[in-house]
Amino acid sequence: MNTVLKTSALVISIAVLFALPNGKANASSPWYCYQQYQECLAYGGDPWSCEVEYYYCRGMQIPAKMPAVHAAGNKRD
């Protein structure tokens, strides 16, 4: 009985240690990624590069940038 109690206490303590957070920021959280994006802009980083890093941090696909399409044939003088 004494051995069962000791083993149970050991197993529970190990489970609690694994359940505790390790103190590192969750890199995949939207708030963490947004803070990184804001810091990148605050330090004078290129907005496009900061945006690419934000999407990479979130694990999302980077959206394609398209130039504006000018429909010159629809103009009336």
N, C-alpha and C positions, 0 to 999 in steps of 0.2 A: 504494500500500500504506500509506503514511504517513497519507493522508487517511482511509482506512478505519479505521485504528486510532484516530485522533482522534475520528472520528464515533462509533465503537463506545464509546469511553470516555465521551463526552458523553451518549450515550443511556443507558448503564448508570448514570452518576451521577444523571441526572434520575430514572430509575426508583427508585433508592435513596432520593432525597429524597421522592418521593411515597409510598414505603412506610413511612417513619418516622412515628411518632405525632406529632401536633401539640401534645401536652401538655394538651389539654382533656379533662375527664372525659367518659366515655361516658354521656350522660344516659339512655339507654335500658337501661343495665345494672341488674339487680335490686338489686345492692348499693348503687349510687349513689342510687337512688330510696328504698331503705330508710333510708339515712343521712339523706336529706332529711326523711323522715317522722319519724325519731327527733328530729332537730333541731327540727322544727315542734312536736312534743309537749313537748320540753324548754323551749322558749321560752314555753310556756303557751298554745299555739294550741288552737283548738277541735278535739277529736278527729275529728269528722266532716269538717271542712274539711281537716285534715291527711290523712285517708284519701282524700278526693276528689283531692287533689293527688298522692298516691302513685299512684293508679290512672291519673291523667292522665299522670304521668311515665312510667309503664310502657306507655302507649298502649293500656290495657285499657278495656273498657266499665265504667262505674261501676255497681256492683250497687245494685238498688233496696232501700230499707229499708221493711219492712212492720211495722205495729204487731202486737203479739201478739193472737192470736185466742182469745177466751175462749168456750168451749163451755159455756154455762150450762145447757143442756138435758140434759146428761149427768150432772149432780150427783145424788147420793142424800143424803137427809137422815138 
